[in-house]
Amino acid sequence: MEPIHIIGAGLAGSEAAWQIARAGVPVVLHEMRPVVETFAHKTGDFAEMVCSNSFRSDDDENNAVGQLHWEMRAAGGLIMAMADRHKLPAGGALAVDRNAFSADVTAALRAEPLISVEAGEIAELPREGRWIIATGPLTSAALGAAIRVETGAESLAFFDAIAPIVYAESIDMSTAWRQSRYDKGETEEERTAYINCPMTKAEYEAFIDALLAADKTEFHEGETAGYFDGCLPIEVMAERGRETLRFGPMKPVGLTNPHRPDEKPYAVVQLRRDNALGTLYNIVGFQTKMKYGAQTEVLRMIPGLQDAGFARLGGIHRNTFLNSPTLLDDRMRLRSRPNLRFAGQVTGVEGYVESAAMGLLAGRMAAAEAKGGDLAPPSGNTAMGALIHHITGGAEAKTFQPMNVNFGLFPPIDAKGGRRGRKARYPAYTTRAKDDFRAWLAGQ
Ligand SMILES: Cc1cc2nc3c(=O)[nH]c(=O)nc-3n(C[C@H](O)[C@H](O)[C@H](O)COP(=O)(O)OP(=O)(O)OC[C@H]3O[C@@H](n4cnc5c(N)ncnc54)[C@H](O)[C@@H]3O)c2cc1C
């Protein structure tokens, strides 16, 4: 049987290689480190965790990433097995001894007879054979350029800044309201596409003070501090002048607050729908490098967001990722070159666990195909299915940004209830997810 080639032995590529070998299909794993280094990786080992050592919550009843852990364990995932073996005490989180973890992932893959490893950078998109590209947020410059030629310059983001995403149901609609600026749009849905949060002068001034005082993340060594002018972090805008935001993303024009129609807001924060389900909203133009703790505090000063739950907080780092909703099919293949599959962070998921999960799926799909079959993704009710449905279809392509797994990606079980109601529903989501995931595994 022809081998499946994988580019990148990170979290995603390592898991993909393992799954393919388990299915009895040979694999060639291409990894450029340590021959070519990245600014963030420190070793030549596979599945290196470049920053924190946490796989986040391990609660598979009440937490979406915990549910993803469960699914990966159920599918015999190597990354979870090694994380469990090298678990460190960390309360409800799954923290890992990163060096021992990577060393054991490397050893397991090198010991697998169906896997051969080739050191070195792949700089071109391969024309022949079946390939999985799992080169991550720090995809080498040459390969990044080749992907850009194939997909179009606009499609491969070399990132920069991310805006926070809020759970729609945590927004206080007795303060906020739905309206597009100047009521623009042909349909009622378009005319009410945005959620608006109004600020008085005093609230705006207090917000700017807090923003300027907040703790910020500094760039990693080797990162350039240049911003694209079109997406400056809000604190950088505020540093340029206290009124800058009021003439930028917080401009109050073309909007009327139905709760107080006679009062003109001094500033308005807008949120835009972020997924087809309408469960997630991103704060428009609010890319930020405030540290997470400070960020939550400052953003909750926005009227209407005082109880906001965040599906993802804002942040800044270099990140190469595809506009997957337009470029990939639901088998994670590049529509224009179906012999190429993508997996991991480069597909627009965010995080170690999510990246490894996409490697697991891509590996299983590629192996099924190599054996003459076809494997559909698990249902959107599962954590893995919710993620792949989001990146390959559910997300808004125009504003597509890397995404962590979260319950906002799951089809709602019951639309009623506030924040408390939402939390009470988590076990129902995870029970449904487990049933569907078991069925998906049993069907293979
Ligand atoms: C600075 C920084 C900090 C981060 N911090 C966190 C964090 O704290 N927590 C978290 O969950 N996530 C974090 N992330 C995201 C993290 O990178 C991903 O979660 C995860 O590593 C992605 O897995 P992956 O397999 O897609 O990519 P990676 O793990 O990066 O693996 C990609 C592999 O491909 C190799 N490669 C690249 N180009 C080529 C090529 N042309 N030829 C051959 N090999 C190639 C690389 O050497 C690498 O080994 C961070 C990312 C960055 C950049």
The ligand as a Gaussian input file, in Angstrom:
#p B3LYP/6-31G(d) Opt

LIG

0 1
 C        3.949000      31.371000      20.615000
 C        2.827000      30.391000      20.722000
 C        2.303000      30.063000      21.967000
 C        1.248000      29.141000      22.068000
 N        0.759000      28.805000      23.301000
 C       -0.216000      27.866000      23.421000
 C       -0.698000      27.442000      24.705000
 O       -0.232000      27.923000      25.726000
 N       -1.674000      26.509000      24.775000
 C       -2.206000      25.958000      23.661000
 O       -3.086000      25.083000      23.780000
 N       -1.768000      26.313000      22.426000
 C       -0.784000      27.256000      22.295000
 N       -0.337000      27.642000      21.048000
 C       -0.927000      27.059000      19.909000
 C       -0.142000      25.774000      19.635000
 O        0.871000      26.043000      18.736000
 C       -1.068000      24.755000      19.115000
 O       -2.058000      24.541000      20.043000
 C       -0.439000      23.407000      18.759000
 O        0.926000      23.334000      18.926000
 C       -0.791000      23.213000      17.337000
 O       -0.511000      21.908000      16.986000
 P       -0.128000      21.624000      15.478000
 O        0.214000      20.197000      15.398000
 O       -1.161000      22.152000      14.579000
 O        1.192000      22.539000      15.257000
 P        2.616000      22.340000      15.951000
 O        2.502000      21.662000      17.248000
 O        3.281000      23.676000      15.881000
 O        3.340000      21.345000      14.946000
 C        3.697000      21.699000      13.641000
 C        4.983000      20.989000      13.297000
 O        5.250000      21.181000      11.917000
 C        6.628000      21.418000      11.744000
 N        6.773000      22.116000      10.455000
 C        6.374000      23.366000      10.136000
 N        6.617000      23.634000       8.835000
 C        7.198000      22.508000       8.317000
 C        7.659000      22.162000       7.022000
 N        7.564000      23.003000       5.990000
 N        8.218000      20.938000       6.829000
 C        8.302000      20.056000       7.858000
 N        7.874000      20.336000       9.117000
 C        7.303000      21.550000       9.337000
 C        7.015000      22.206000      12.979000
 O        8.394000      22.108000      13.255000
 C        6.162000      21.535000      14.063000
 O        6.814000      20.471000      14.676000
 C        0.705000      28.555000      20.909000
 C        1.257000      28.882000      19.656000
 C        2.294000      29.782000      19.558000
 C        2.860000      30.104000      18.200000

